[in-house]
C-alpha cells in the first residue's frame, strides 16, 4: 500500500500572491510542508499539486528544486480533479491531503492521522480546524478508491472546486473518521496559517525562535512558545 502526501499549492493566491515562494527560515515556504511530510511516519512519497498554466511557473521552479518531490498539475478551479491526477501519477493507494499554507504542519499529527485511518478503516479521515489543535495542523486521509469514485460521479462545478464536501454530504456511502484532540475539544486560539502579510510576519518570528532548535518543531513546541511569549502570536488580520 503506497501512501502519498499530496500538498496543494498555487502561486496565484488572491490575498498574498506568491506566498509559497516567500523566504521562511532560509527556505521557500513550500519547502516546509514538503520536508514535514517527508518526515511524517508512514509517508512513502510526497507530491505537490499546482494548477496548470504559465502563471504558476515560479512555484513550479521552486518545487522542482526540492529533493524527492513529484510535481503534479491539473485544472486550477477543479481541485478534486487535481487530487485524482496526483493520486494516479504517484500510484497512491492512500492520499494524505496537506496544505502549502500550513508550513508548520506537525509530522507527528500526520502520522497519528494515518495510524488511526489504518486501524479504524474509514473511507476518509479529517483532522480539521475544530480538532482542538492549533490552526495549521489540518490534514485529511483518503483512500484512492474514494477519489476514483468521485472522478467517475462528480459533475457539479462546486463539488469539483473542493475535495471533500461531496463525501461529507453522503455519510451513508462514505464513512468519515473525525480526528480530534479530545472527546469535546475546545478551539485552539493559536493560528499557524499563511494567508496575509500579517500572518507572514508572525510566522517569520515564530520560525526564527523554533526552527534553529528543531527544523521539524511540532505543535507542542508551538504551544510552549505561545505560553511564554504570547505576543509573538498576535497580529493576524
Beta strands, then each sheet from edge to edge (+ up, - down):
strand 1: 3-8
strand 2: 23-24
strand 3: 27-28
strand 4: 45-51
strand 5: 69-74
strand 6: 94-99
strand 7: 124-127
strand 8: 139-143
strand 9: 176-178
sheet 1: 5+ 4+ 1+ 6+ 8- 7+ 9+
sheet 2: 2+ 3-
end
